[in-house]
Structures are given as C-alpha cells and as structure tokens.
Amino acid sequence: MARPRKFDEQTVLEAARRQFSETGYHGTSVDDLSRVTGLSKGSLYGAFGDKQALFLRVFEDVCADSAAGVAALVEGPADEALDRIRAWLTSPQGGVDPRGCLVAKGTAELAWENDDVAARSLATHQALLVSCRQLVELAQEAGHVDPAADATVLGGVVVATHRGLEALAKAGVGPDVLDRIAAATVDQLCASPAR
C-alpha cells in the first residue's frame, strides 16, 4: 500500500513552475527540481513521473490559467469590452514575471520538438484568440468598433500585441512606451476596419 504524500502538491508545482520559468526546460535538471521543491528525486518521480511529465503538468496548469484569465474578460457589459481589452493590454508591464511567461518560453523552447507542448500551446493560443474575438464582438455590439470589421482579425491583433508587450516589458522597455503601444492598438481597433 502506498504511503500518503507528506507534501502540498500545489506548493511543489509552483516551485517547479518558477524553476522552469527561470531556466527553461533544458536548463533545469532533476537536481534543480529536487532542490527547489524539497523532494528527493525518488519522491518527485513517484509523484509526478519524469522531468518531462512534471513540466507538462506545470505547462498545462499555466496554459489553463492563461486561457481562463482572458475568458473571464468576456464576462461583463458590452459597453465596457474595450476597457477590458485596454486593461489586458496594459497588464504585462505591471505584472510581468522577470523570469518570463512560461507559455511563451515553453512554446519557443519545446513546441518544435515536443508534440504535447505544441498541441497544448496551440490550444491555449486558440482559446486566447476566441476570447479576444468575443471581446471585439462585444465592442462592436456597443458601437465602439466598426461592425463591418473582421472581429477574428482584430482579436488576433489584440493577442499578438499582448504577447509582444510581454516580451518588450521583460526586455526592460519603459511603461510609457508600453502604454503608448497599448493605446495605439485600442485606437486602431476603433478607427479602421480590418476585412
């Protein structure tokens, strides 16, 4: 009979997430994971499987949180949808993790070689695109964005801008520049139809 676990799973997963975010998948050893989680290698393997299985579990959680956070922005009045888009675009500068976004980092490092990472990354980005398209549609409904504009394309512009702003913030670009880019993106949503 297996012994009950004597650790908090979420605490261990969070420690692993921080390590993977800091050093990437290939730059993280099992010794690193053992050190940051406080678990022996045997306990790590017994609880989560190998390093790849632990990374996939962490990556899954981060992807799910990212998609759920943006999906939550769709809830709310249509006449405030543009404000919610603006708030999301300005969030990277205040909340950027200096280690970087694990969704972006994991995708860049592993999607070309790991089908599971590639599939989860694609699903996450598709969910972000759907949520942002829905936000644009709400803004169209409220009369803030041209109703003839292609909401799918404009939602894609929002996602691409957010990802770019995250990268710029991590690189040290100042908040004044990031604010102006976010504002210009929102202005463009209102100004010109994308067909």
PASE-916472 format. One line per 8 residues: number of its first residue (from 1); their letters; for each residue x, y, z of N, C-alpha, C. Coordinates in Angstrom, 2 decimals. Each point is the difference from the previous one (the first is absolute). Layout:
NUM> A> X/Y/Z/X/Y/Z/X/Y/Z ~ ... .
REM end
This chain:
1> MARPRKFD> 0.84/-1.18/0.00/-0.84/1.18/0.00/0.89/1.24/0.00 ~ -0.35/0.98/-0.86/0.80/1.22/-0.12/-0.18/0.86/1.24 ~ 1.11/0.63/0.40/-0.07/0.92/1.14/-0.63/1.30/-0.44 ~ -0.74/0.67/0.92/-0.60/1.29/-0.36/1.10/1.05/-0.24 ~ -0.26/0.90/-0.91/0.98/1.05/-0.29/0.12/0.94/1.18 ~ 1.23/0.45/0.24/0.24/0.92/1.11/0.43/1.36/-0.53 ~ -0.57/0.40/-1.13/0.31/1.31/-0.56/-1.25/0.56/-0.66 ~ -0.01/1.32/-0.14/-1.12/0.66/-0.67/0.30/0.03/-1.50 .
9> EQTVLEAA> -0.83/-0.66/-0.78/0.25/-0.13/-1.43/0.09/1.36/-0.70 ~ -0.90/0.92/0.36/0.01/1.32/-0.66/1.27/0.77/0.31 ~ 0.51/-0.13/1.21/1.25/0.67/0.37/1.16/-0.55/-0.83 ~ 0.03/-1.32/-0.17/1.05/-0.63/-0.80/-0.11/0.44/-1.46 ~ -1.22/0.01/-0.54/-0.19/0.40/-1.40/0.39/1.47/-0.21 ~ -0.30/0.83/0.97/0.38/1.42/-0.11/1.51/0.16/0.03 ~ 0.68/-0.73/0.84/1.47/0.06/0.05/0.59/-0.49/-1.32 ~ -0.56/-1.06/-0.55/0.47/-0.51/-1.29/-0.27/1.01/-1.10 .
17> RRQFSETG> -1.16/0.65/0.05/-0.32/1.02/-1.01/1.02/1.14/0.03 ~ 0.33/0.46/1.19/0.98/1.09/0.13/1.34/-0.42/-0.58 ~ 0.41/-1.24/0.28/1.29/-0.48/-0.51/-0.02/-0.12/-1.52 ~ -1.03/-0.61/-0.56/-0.10/-0.13/-1.46/-0.09/1.38/-0.66 ~ -0.70/0.95/0.64/-0.10/1.34/-0.55/1.36/0.70/-0.02 ~ 0.79/-0.26/1.03/1.30/0.65/0.13/1.04/-0.60/-0.94 ~ 0.07/-1.31/-0.07/1.11/-0.62/-0.73/-0.43/-0.80/-1.23 ~ -1.32/-0.03/-0.28/-0.48/-0.76/-1.15/0.00/-1.49/0.28 .
25> YHGTSVDD> -0.56/-0.75/-0.93/-0.08/-1.45/0.18/1.39/-0.62/-0.07 ~ 0.73/0.29/-1.06/1.32/-0.63/-0.18/1.02/0.47/1.03 ~ -0.18/1.21/0.50/0.93/0.54/0.99/-0.30/-0.41/1.43 ~ -1.06/-0.77/0.18/-0.40/-0.45/1.34/0.33/-1.48/0.15 ~ 0.73/-0.31/1.04/0.33/-1.41/0.27/-0.95/-0.55/1.06 ~ -0.03/-1.30/0.13/-0.79/-0.63/1.06/0.55/0.41/1.36 ~ 1.32/0.19/0.09/0.59/0.50/1.25/-0.55/1.38/0.35 ~ -0.13/0.87/-1.02/-0.59/1.33/0.23/-1.41/-0.13/0.55 .
33> LSRVTGLS> -0.78/-0.88/-0.62/-1.39/-0.18/0.42/-0.07/-0.57/1.42 ~ 0.89/-0.91/0.31/0.04/-0.56/1.34/0.34/1.08/1.02 ~ 0.97/0.85/-0.36/0.42/1.08/0.91/-1.14/0.99/0.26 ~ -0.68/0.45/-1.06/-1.02/1.04/0.19/-1.29/-0.53/0.59 ~ -0.29/-1.28/-0.20/-1.24/-0.56/0.54/0.20/-0.60/1.39 ~ 1.25/-0.31/0.33/0.27/-0.65/1.28/-0.30/-1.49/-0.01 ~ -0.27/-0.55/-1.17/-0.29/-1.43/-0.12/1.21/-0.73/-0.57 ~ 0.18/-1.22/0.45/1.07/-0.81/-0.58/-0.38/-0.35/-1.43 .
41> KGSLYGAF> 1.01/-0.43/-0.78/-0.27/-0.41/-1.38/-1.04/-1.11/-0.03 ~ 0.13/-0.95/0.90/-0.94/-1.11/0.05/-1.43/0.46/0.27 ~ -0.15/0.97/0.90/-1.33/0.52/0.31/-0.57/0.76/-1.20 ~ 0.87/0.77/-0.67/-0.45/0.71/-1.21/-0.48/-0.98/-1.05 ~ 0.82/-1.00/-0.28/-0.38/-0.99/-1.01/-1.26/-0.75/0.41 ~ -0.09/-0.35/1.28/-1.16/-0.73/0.47/-1.29/0.80/-0.11 ~ 0.10/1.32/0.25/-1.20/0.84/-0.01/-0.37/0.51/-1.38 ~ 1.01/0.32/-0.82/-0.28/0.70/-1.26/0.54/-0.71/-1.24 .
49> GDKQALFL> 0.78/-1.04/0.17/0.65/-0.63/-1.15/1.33/0.67/-0.27 ~ 0.47/-0.06/-1.23/1.29/0.58/-0.33/-0.08/1.52/-0.16 ~ 1.12/0.62/-0.34/0.07/1.45/-0.14/-0.99/0.50/-1.06 ~ -0.10/-0.73/-1.09/-0.91/0.42/-1.06/-1.45/-0.03/0.48 ~ -0.37/-1.03/0.72/-1.37/-0.10/0.51/-0.30/1.14/0.98 ~ 0.98/0.35/0.84/-0.19/1.11/0.93/-0.13/1.31/-0.76 ~ 0.85/0.20/-1.01/-0.10/1.22/-0.79/-1.37/0.09/-0.67 ~ -0.45/-1.09/-0.59/-1.30/0.02/-0.69/-1.14/0.32/0.96 .
57> RVFEDVCA> 0.09/-0.51/1.22/-1.02/0.31/1.01/0.00/1.48/0.33 ~ 1.20/0.56/0.21/0.13/1.43/0.30/-0.46/0.83/-1.20 ~ 0.42/-0.39/-1.19/-0.35/0.73/-1.21/-1.52/-0.01/-0.21 ~ -0.61/-1.14/0.23/-1.46/-0.12/-0.11/-0.70/0.98/0.93 ~ 0.47/0.05/1.26/-0.62/0.90/0.98/0.16/1.47/-0.40 ~ 1.19/0.37/-0.45/0.26/1.38/-0.40/-0.85/0.36/-1.22 ~ -0.08/-0.90/-0.96/-0.82/0.25/-1.19/-1.47/0.15/0.37 ~ -0.48/-0.87/0.86/-1.41/0.07/0.42/-0.29/1.31/0.71 .
65> DSAAGVAA> 0.90/0.43/0.88/-0.19/1.27/0.70/-0.01/1.18/-0.96 ~ 0.90/-0.03/-0.98/0.08/1.08/-0.98/-1.29/0.10/-0.80 ~ -0.48/-1.12/-0.50/-1.22/-0.01/-0.80/-1.21/0.42/0.84 ~ -0.08/-0.49/1.24/-1.13/0.32/0.87/-0.01/1.48/0.36 ~ 1.18/0.58/0.21/0.07/1.42/0.35/-0.55/0.89/-1.09 ~ 0.30/-0.33/-1.25/-0.50/0.81/-1.11/-1.48/-0.31/-0.26 ~ -0.40/-1.26/0.15/-1.42/-0.35/-0.17/-0.86/0.78/0.99 ~ 0.52/0.22/1.20/-0.76/0.75/1.01/-0.25/1.44/-0.42 .
73> LVEGPADE> 0.86/0.55/-0.86/-0.18/1.37/-0.46/-1.22/0.14/-0.90 ~ -0.44/-1.10/-0.58/-1.16/0.05/-0.89/-1.27/0.28/0.81 ~ 0.00/-0.40/1.25/-1.16/0.24/0.86/-0.07/1.48/0.33 ~ -1.19/0.55/-0.07/-0.17/1.41/0.33/-0.73/0.74/-1.10 ~ -0.33/1.23/0.28/-0.78/0.79/-0.96/0.76/0.26/-1.30 ~ -0.75/-0.02/-1.11/0.60/0.24/-1.31/0.63/1.39/-0.08 ~ -0.62/0.98/0.65/0.53/1.36/-0.11/1.30/0.20/0.77 ~ 0.44/-1.03/0.75/1.29/0.07/0.70/1.03/-0.95/-0.59 .
81> ALDRIRAW> -0.35/-0.66/-1.11/0.91/-0.99/-0.60/1.31/0.64/-0.43 ~ -0.08/1.17/-0.60/1.22/0.68/-0.45/0.90/0.36/1.20 ~ -0.62/0.37/1.10/0.78/0.28/1.22/0.69/-1.25/0.51 ~ -0.67/-1.15/-0.12/0.61/-1.25/0.45/1.15/-0.40/-0.93 ~ -0.15/0.26/-1.29/1.12/-0.23/-0.93/1.17/0.89/0.38 ~ -0.27/1.28/0.23/1.05/0.95/0.37/0.71/-0.45/1.29 ~ -0.79/-0.43/0.97/0.58/-0.45/1.28/0.90/-1.21/-0.21 ~ -0.43/-0.94/-0.84/0.83/-1.19/-0.25/1.29/0.37/-0.71 .
89> LTSPQGGV> -0.08/0.94/-0.94/1.20/0.41/-0.73/0.98/0.75/0.89 ~ -0.51/0.68/1.01/0.92/0.73/0.89/0.47/-0.87/1.17 ~ -0.56/-1.20/0.16/0.40/-0.85/1.14/1.42/-0.54/-0.08 ~ 0.58/-0.27/-1.19/1.34/-0.60/0.01/1.05/0.82/0.72 ~ -0.07/1.34/-0.12/1.05/0.81/0.61/-0.02/-0.06/1.52 ~ -1.19/-0.05/0.60/-0.07/-0.02/1.45/0.19/-1.39/0.58 ~ -0.40/-1.03/-0.75/0.02/-1.33/0.56/0.96/-0.95/-0.68 ~ 0.96/0.55/-0.75/0.91/-0.89/-0.73/0.93/-0.72/0.97 .
97> DPRGCLVA> 0.10/-1.28/-0.18/0.90/-0.82/0.81/1.40/0.17/-0.59 ~ 0.98/0.42/0.79/1.34/0.21/-0.55/0.61/-1.26/-0.60 ~ -0.53/-1.17/0.38/0.49/-1.26/-0.58/-0.62/-0.24/-1.37 ~ -1.08/0.71/-0.29/-0.68/-0.17/-1.28/-1.25/-0.84/0.13 ~ -0.80/0.05/-1.02/-1.25/-0.75/-0.07/0.31/-1.44/-0.39 ~ -0.42/-0.95/0.81/0.32/-1.40/-0.28/-0.74/-0.50/-1.24 ~ -1.17/0.57/-0.32/-0.68/-0.39/-1.23/0.88/0.36/-1.19 ~ 0.49/1.25/-0.01/0.86/0.45/-1.11/1.33/-0.74/0.00 .
105> KGTAELAW> 0.60/-0.12/1.18/1.32/-0.63/0.09/-0.06/-1.47/-0.36 ~ -0.98/-0.71/0.53/-0.15/-1.42/-0.30/-0.30/-0.25/-1.47 ~ -0.82/0.86/-0.58/-0.33/-0.12/-1.43/1.25/0.20/-0.84 ~ 0.73/1.06/0.28/1.20/0.29/-0.80/1.06/-1.09/0.14 ~ 0.14/-0.53/1.20/1.06/-0.98/0.23/-0.37/-1.40/-0.47 ~ -1.27/-0.38/0.14/-0.33/-1.42/-0.14/-1.01/-0.35/-1.09 ~ -0.80/0.93/-0.47/-1.08/-0.37/-0.92/0.51/-0.67/-1.27 ~ 1.19/0.37/-0.43/0.54/-0.58/-1.24/0.42/-1.46/0.18 .
113> ENDDVAAR> 0.21/-0.42/1.28/0.50/-1.35/0.23/-0.93/-0.86/0.84 ~ -1.03/0.59/0.59/-0.87/-0.74/0.90/-1.45/0.21/-0.43 ~ -0.61/-1.06/-0.49/-1.38/0.11/-0.51/-0.99/0.39/1.08 ~ 0.21/-0.44/1.23/-0.92/0.35/1.08/0.05/1.50/0.31 ~ 1.20/0.55/0.05/0.15/1.45/0.24/-0.60/0.77/-1.18 ~ 0.29/-0.44/-1.22/-0.53/0.68/-1.18/-1.52/0.01/0.00 ~ -0.61/-1.13/0.31/-1.46/-0.10/-0.01/-0.62/0.86/1.10 ~ 0.61/-0.02/1.20/-0.56/0.79/1.11/0.17/1.47/-0.25 .
121> SLATHQAL> 1.14/0.39/-0.56/0.23/1.40/-0.33/-1.00/0.49/-1.05 ~ -0.20/-0.81/-1.03/-0.95/0.38/-1.05/-1.40/0.14/0.58 ~ -0.41/-0.94/0.83/-1.34/0.07/0.61/-0.14/1.26/0.86 ~ 1.04/0.34/0.73/-0.04/1.20/0.84/-0.12/1.25/-0.84 ~ 0.83/0.10/-1.03/-0.06/1.19/-0.85/-1.31/0.08/-0.78 ~ -0.55/-1.14/-0.38/-1.32/0.03/-0.65/-1.06/0.49/0.97 ~ 0.08/-0.41/1.27/-0.95/0.48/1.00/0.15/1.50/0.21 ~ 1.23/0.51/0.03/0.21/1.44/0.13/-0.59/0.74/-1.19 .
129> LVSCRQLV> 0.19/-0.55/-1.20/-0.54/0.63/-1.20/-1.53/0.04/0.04 ~ -0.62/-1.08/0.45/-1.46/-0.04/0.10/-0.49/1.05/0.99 ~ 0.62/0.06/1.18/-0.43/0.96/1.02/0.17/1.43/-0.49 ~ 1.11/0.29/-0.66/0.23/1.36/-0.49/-0.94/0.33/-1.15 ~ -0.32/-0.97/-0.83/-1.01/0.23/-1.04/-1.34/0.34/0.64 ~ -0.35/-0.71/1.06/-1.27/0.27/0.68/0.00/1.39/0.64 ~ 1.13/0.41/0.54/0.10/1.35/0.56/-0.20/1.05/-1.09 ~ 0.61/-0.20/-1.16/-0.18/0.93/-1.12/-1.47/0.01/-0.44 .
137> ELAQEAGH> -0.61/-1.16/-0.06/-1.42/-0.06/-0.39/-0.88/0.77/0.99 ~ 0.33/-0.10/1.29/-0.74/0.79/0.99/0.20/1.49/-0.23 ~ 1.24/0.38/-0.29/0.28/1.41/-0.27/-0.74/0.46/-1.27 ~ -0.12/-0.87/-0.98/-0.78/0.32/-1.20/-1.47/0.18/0.36 ~ -0.50/-0.90/0.83/-1.40/0.06/0.45/-0.27/1.33/0.69 ~ 0.97/0.48/0.76/-0.14/1.26/0.74/0.22/1.22/-0.88 ~ 0.41/-0.21/-1.25/0.23/1.13/-0.90/1.37/0.62/0.13 ~ 0.93/-0.67/0.68/1.35/0.56/0.18/0.97/-0.44/-1.09 .
145> VDPAADAT> -0.34/-1.07/-0.70/0.83/-0.51/-1.10/-0.91/-0.18/-1.20 ~ 0.52/0.34/-1.17/-0.75/-0.11/-1.25/-0.63/-1.40/-0.10 ~ -1.32/-0.09/-0.14/-0.64/-1.31/-0.08/0.37/-0.78/-1.27 ~ 0.54/0.69/-1.01/0.42/-0.68/-1.22/1.41/-0.58/0.11 ~ 0.70/0.35/1.07/1.38/-0.48/0.17/0.00/-1.50/0.27 ~ 1.08/-0.65/-0.38/0.16/-1.44/0.22/0.43/-0.22/1.46 ~ -0.93/-0.44/0.82/0.28/-0.16/1.44/1.07/-1.05/0.25 ~ 0.08/-1.01/-0.86/1.03/-1.03/0.17/1.39/0.59/-0.19 .
153> VLGGVVVA> 0.16/0.82/-1.03/1.30/0.64/-0.26/0.34/0.97/1.12 ~ -0.96/0.82/0.41/0.28/0.98/1.05/0.29/-0.68/1.33 ~ -0.69/-1.10/0.29/0.33/-0.78/1.21/1.42/-0.53/-0.07 ~ 0.42/-0.42/-1.19/1.38/-0.46/-0.19/1.01/1.12/0.22 ~ -0.36/1.20/-0.42/0.88/1.16/0.24/0.17/0.23/1.50 ~ -1.09/-0.15/0.74/0.05/0.19/1.45/0.93/-1.05/0.64 ~ -0.17/-1.27/-0.39/0.85/-1.06/0.57/1.46/0.24/-0.36 ~ 0.27/0.29/-1.27/1.39/0.20/-0.44/0.62/1.21/0.70 .
161> THRGLEAL> -0.79/1.05/0.18/0.52/1.19/0.70/0.31/-0.33/1.46 ~ -0.90/-0.73/0.65/0.25/-0.35/1.40/1.27/-0.82/0.15 ~ 0.18/-1.00/-0.88/1.21/-0.83/0.06/1.24/0.85/-0.25 ~ -0.09/0.90/-0.96/1.13/0.89/-0.28/0.31/0.93/1.15 ~ -1.05/0.54/0.64/0.21/0.89/1.14/0.64/-0.74/1.17 ~ -0.39/-1.27/0.21/0.65/-0.80/1.04/1.50/-0.11/-0.25 ~ 0.35/-0.28/-1.25/1.42/-0.13/-0.35/0.74/1.32/0.17 ~ -0.62/1.09/-0.43/0.63/1.31/0.13/0.18/0.38/1.47 .
169> AKAGVGPD> -1.02/-0.28/0.82/0.10/0.30/1.43/1.14/-0.79/0.64 ~ 0.10/-1.28/-0.37/1.08/-0.83/0.55/1.36/0.51/-0.44 ~ 0.07/0.56/-1.21/1.27/0.54/-0.50/0.37/1.32/0.66 ~ -0.94/0.58/0.77/0.30/1.23/0.71/-0.53/1.27/-0.65 ~ -0.82/-0.14/-1.04/-0.60/1.19/-0.62/-0.88/0.67/1.04 ~ 0.09/1.32/0.08/-0.69/0.77/1.02/-1.50/0.02/-0.14 ~ -0.70/0.20/1.13/-1.45/0.00/-0.01/-0.62/1.08/-0.88 ~ 0.70/1.13/-0.15/-0.56/1.06/-0.86/-0.12/-0.48/-1.44 .
177> VLDRIAAA> 1.00/-0.70/-0.50/-0.04/-0.53/-1.36/-1.06/-1.09/-0.11 ~ -0.04/-0.89/0.99/-0.98/-1.08/-0.02/-1.42/0.55/0.03 ~ -0.23/1.03/0.82/-1.33/0.64/0.06/-0.40/0.57/-1.35 ~ 0.96/0.63/-0.68/-0.32/0.61/-1.29/-0.31/-1.06/-1.05 ~ 0.72/-1.12/0.05/-0.27/-1.09/-0.94/-1.40/-0.58/0.27 ~ -0.31/-0.24/1.26/-1.32/-0.54/0.36/-1.10/0.97/-0.44 ~ 0.20/1.29/0.28/-1.01/1.00/-0.38/-0.17/0.08/-1.51 ~ 1.10/-0.07/-0.73/-0.08/0.04/-1.47/-0.73/-1.21/-0.54 .
185> TVDQLCAS> 0.20/-1.14/0.62/-0.70/-1.22/-0.43/-1.51/0.15/0.20 ~ -0.40/0.49/1.17/-1.43/0.20/0.27/-0.57/1.05/-0.95 ~ 0.75/1.09/-0.23/-0.46/1.03/-0.95/-0.20/-0.60/-1.38 ~ 0.91/-0.88/-0.40/-0.10/-0.63/-1.32/-1.22/-0.90/-0.10 ~ -0.34/-0.66/1.10/-1.21/-0.83/-0.01/-1.22/0.85/-0.30 ~ -0.01/1.20/0.54/-1.14/0.88/-0.17/-0.02/0.69/-1.36 ~ 1.19/0.19/-0.58/0.12/0.87/-1.16/-0.15/-0.67/-1.33 ~ 0.63/-1.16/-0.18/0.04/-0.53/-1.36/-0.50/-1.43/-0.07 .
193> PAR> -0.93/-0.25/-0.91/-0.47/-1.37/-0.13/1.04/-0.91/-0.61 ~ 0.12/-1.21/0.54/0.87/-1.01/-0.60/-0.90/-1.04/-0.65 ~ 0.13/-0.16/-1.31/-0.92/-0.90/-0.72/0.75/-1.12/-0.63 .
REM end
